[in-house]
């Protein structure tokens, strides 16, 4: 499975996407990706994806997804 960092517009990582699950930096699940929509744990729409761009619900760019990292690459980084 590949993992992608979720960064704000300043490039600071604040979470990650693993498969279709969204996690914060402490490893707590915070949402789910379904198609191009990220839902929070209560089923509410949280963000939208347009390519690698992360958008708020009004379409404003708030960040982006980093390049995919496979499990093997992630282990090499440790």
C-alpha positions in Angstrom: 0.0 0.0 0.0 1.3 3.5 -0.7 1.1 6.4 1.6 0.9 10.1 0.7 1.5 13.0 3.0 -1.1 15.8 3.3 0.5 19.2 3.3 -0.8 22.7 3.8 0.0 25.5 1.3 3.2 26.2 3.2 4.4 22.6 2.7 3.9 21.5 6.3 2.7 17.9 6.6 -0.3 17.7 8.9 -1.6 14.2 8.0 -1.4 11.4 5.5 -3.5 9.2 3.2 -2.9 5.5 3.5 -5.0 3.7 0.9 -8.4 5.4 1.3 -8.0 6.3 5.0 -6.9 9.7 6.3 -4.8 9.9 9.5 -3.3 12.8 11.5 0.3 12.8 12.5 -0.4 10.9 15.7 -1.8 8.0 13.6 -5.5 8.7 14.6 -7.9 8.0 11.8 -9.7 11.3 10.9 -11.5 10.6 7.6 -12.0 8.5 4.5 -11.5 9.2 0.8 -14.4 8.2 -1.4 -13.7 9.1 -5.0 -12.5 12.7 -4.9 -14.2 13.6 -1.6 -12.8 13.3 1.9 -15.4 12.5 4.5 -14.9 13.0 8.3 -15.6 10.1 10.6 -19.2 11.3 11.0 -19.8 11.1 7.2 -19.7 14.8 6.6 -17.8 16.2 3.6 -14.5 17.6 4.8 -12.4 18.3 1.7 -12.3 17.8 -2.1 -9.5 16.6 -4.2 -8.6 17.9 -7.7 -5.7 16.0 -8.9 -3.1 16.4 -6.1 -4.7 19.7 -4.8 -6.6 19.6 -1.6 -9.6 22.0 -1.6 -12.0 23.2 1.0 -15.7 22.7 0.2 -15.8 26.1 -1.5 -13.1 25.1 -4.0 -10.2 27.1 -2.4 -6.9 25.4 -2.4 -5.8 24.6 1.1 -3.0 22.2 0.5 -1.9 19.2 -1.6 -1.0 15.5 -1.5 2.6 14.5 -1.6 4.1 11.9 -3.9 3.2 8.3 -3.1 5.6 6.4 -0.9 5.4 2.6 -0.8 5.7 0.6 2.4 9.3 -0.4 1.4 10.4 3.2 0.8 8.8 4.3 4.1 10.8 1.7 6.0 14.1 2.8 4.3 13.4 6.3 5.5 13.3 5.2 9.2 
